[in-house]
Amino acid sequence: MAAQAIKFYSAQTPNGQKIDLIFEALGLPCEKHMIDMSKQEQKESWFLKFNPNGRIPTIVDPNNNNFAVFESGAILIYLCDRYDDAGKYLPKSGNERSIVMQWMFFQMAGLGPMFGQVGHFLNYAPETNAYGIKRYVEEAKRLMSVLDLQLREAGTKYIAGNTPSVADMCIVPWLPLHQMMQVKIEDYPHLAKYVNTCKADALFKKCVFDPLEDMMKSDRVTAMMKRTGERVKEVYGA
C-alpha cells in the first residue's frame, strides 16, 4: 500500500477513468488534480515536466522518489506491478498476464484511437466529412464485433476471465461512446450483456457509469449528442 497519496492529473475522459478505476480497485490514496483542457493546462511548462506529450492522465508517485508515469496503459501496469501484490487485476506472469495485456493493447491501439476519431469527425470537425465519419464509425463497429466475438467464444463474464482486470478498465470507459455514433449496443448481444454486467459492478458503477449519467444531463453533452446525431443522419440517412 502506498504510504503517501500519489498525485494524479486527470480529466473526465475515458483515459482518465481508467486510472480512477485502478486507484479505486486497489484502494490506493491519490491526490487528484483535474486538468482544464479547455484552457490548455496540460500544455503548461509545469505539466510538461511530468508528461512531455502534454496529455492526461499522468501520475507522480512520492513513494518512489516522485517518479512520474504518463500514458494510461503504462500507468495501469506501473500501479499493478508496484501495488497489486496478489496480481488480482494484472497477473504477475504466464499466459494469464499475456491475455490481459493483449486486450489492454487492443484498446490502446484500436478501440480508443478509433472511437476518438469518431468523436472528432462527429463533434469537432468544422463541417460534415462523410468519408471520415464512415471510415471511423465502421471501424468502431468492427472493433465492437471483435469484443462481442471474444465474449461469446471465451464464455467469460469479463474480457479476460470471470473477474475484472485492467483489460476491462481500459475497455469499459470507451464503450458508452456507441451512443454518439447512434449504434445500438443490442446489435452486439454478448457485448451488451458484458456492459450490463459492468453496470452492476460497484467499481465500474462508481467510476464510469454514475459519472456518465451525470454528464449526460449537462447542456454541453445534450448539445453534443444533438450535433452528432444530426451528422450521423446526414451521412447515413434517416
N, C-alpha and C positions, 0 to 999 in steps of 0.2 A: 504494500500500500504506500502511496506517495505520502511523505511526511509534510510536504508543503503543497499548496494549491498550484496547479500547473496553469500558466497563462494561456488562454485560448482566445484567439482572434477569429471572429466568425461573422456571419450574416444569415438571414433567414432564407437559405437556399438549400437545395438537395445536398450539395457538398458539405455545407456547414452542418446539416442534420446528421450526416454520417458520424461526425465526431461527437455531437450531442449523444448519439446512441451508445457509443463505446464508453464515454465518461459515465453515463447513467448505468450501463450494464456492469461496469467494473466498480462502481461506487467510488470513483476517483474524484478527489476535490479539485475543482478548477476555478479559476478567476476569469470569468468570461467577459470579453470586451467586444461589443457589437460594432462593426465597421460600417460606416455610412458610405456605401459605394457610389451613391449619387453625388457625393462631394469628393470622390476620388481619394478618400483617405488611404486606401490600400496602395496608392502610388506615392505617398509621402515618404521622405527620406528615412524617418524613424522606422517605418514599417519595412522598407526595402532592406534594412539591415538584417531582418529576420527572414524575409522572403524576397529574394531578388526578382522574382517573377511578378510581384505585386498582385497576388491573388489570395483569397481566403479558401480554406482555413489554414491557419498557422498556429503552432503551439511553441511555447518556450518552457522548458522543464527546469525549475530551480533545484530539483533533486538530482540533476545530472549536469551541474555546472552551467545552468542556463542554456542548455543545448536546445537549439531551435530546429523544428521539423516543419517542412511545408509539403504540400500535395496530400490530398485526403487519404489516398491509399498508403502512402509512406507513414502518415501519422497513425493510421489504424495498426499497421504492422509494428511500428515502434512501441505503441502503448501496450499492445498484446504481448510482445516479446519481453517487455520490461515489467509489466504489472499483472498480466494474466498468468500466474504461476501454473495453474492447472491446465492451461491450454483450452479453456472452455469455449472461447469464441474464435480462436485460431490455433488449431492443433500444433504441437511443438515439432512434429516430424512426420515422415511417412506419407503414404498416399492420401491420408485424410487431410493433411496440410495442403498438399498439392491441389486436391479437388476444390477446397475452399478458395485458394488463391487463383485458380483458373477462373472461377466465377467472379471473383473480385476484379480481375483484369478484363473479363468480358464487359463488365460495367464501365470500367475506366477507359477502355479502348473503343467501345461500341455504344452501349446504351446511353451513357452520359453525353458524349460528343454529338451523337445523332439527335437525341432529344433536345440538346442545346441548340442545334442548328434549326430544328423545327421551331423552337421558341423565337429564334432570331427572325426567320423569314415570315412567321405568322404575326409577330408582335412588334418587332423593331425596324424591319426593313421599311424604307421610306415609301415604297409602293409595292403593290402585289406582284410577286415574281412567281409565276405558275411553275416554271421549271424547278426553282429552288424548293418550293413548297412540296411538290410531288416527289421530288428526289428524296427529301428527308422524311416526309411522312411515310412513304412506302418503306424506306429502310427502317424506320422506327417500328412499323408494323411487323416487318420481318424479324426484328430482334425480339419483339413480344412473342412471336410464334416460336422462336428458339427457346425462350423461357417456358412457354406452355408445353413444348415437347419434352424438355428436361424434367419438368414436374410430373408429366404423365409417365415417362419411361422409368424414372427413378422411383416413383411412388412414395416420395417423402413429403413431409409437411412443409419443409423449407428447402431452399435451393440446393444445399449441400448436405442434407441429412434431416433428421427428425427434431433437431434442436436448432435455435437460431445461431448464426455465425456472422463474422464480419462480411461474408458474401451478401447476406440479406441486408446488413446495414448499408452496404453500397447500393444495392438494387432498389430497395423499397422506397426511399425518398424520391426517386425519379418516376415511379410508376403513375402517380396521380396526374402527371402531365398528359396522359392519354386524353383527359377531358378537353384540353386545349386543342387537340387535333380532331376532336369530335369522333374519336374512335371508341367503340363500345367494348369495355373490358369483358363483357359477357361473350363476345366472339372468341374469347380465349378461355375456355371453361376451367382448365387446370390453373391458369394464372389468376383467374377471378377467385377461385377457391383459396389460393395462396394469399391474395390480398385480404380476403375476409379473415383468414387465419391471423394475419399480422395485425389487422384492425382490432382483433380480440385480445391480442397480446399486450400486456400492460406497458412493456418497454416501447413498442412501436406506437402505441396509442398516445403515450405521453410526449414522445419526441417528434413524431411525424404527423399523425392524424388529427390530434387535438389542435396543434398549431395551424394545420391546414384548414380545419373547419373555421377557425377564427379569421384566417387570412381571406378565405373565400367570401366573407361578409364585408370586406373593405370595398370602398368605392373604386380604388385603384384596380383591384383584381376584377371587379364586376365590369369595369370598362375594358380591361384587357380581354376578358372572355367574350365580350360582345364583338370586339375588333377581330379577334382570332376566328370567331365563328363566322363572321362576315367574309373573311378571306378564304376560309375553307369552302364556304358555299360558292364563292366566286370562282374558285378553281375547279371544284368537283361537281358543282351544280347542287340543286336542292336535294 
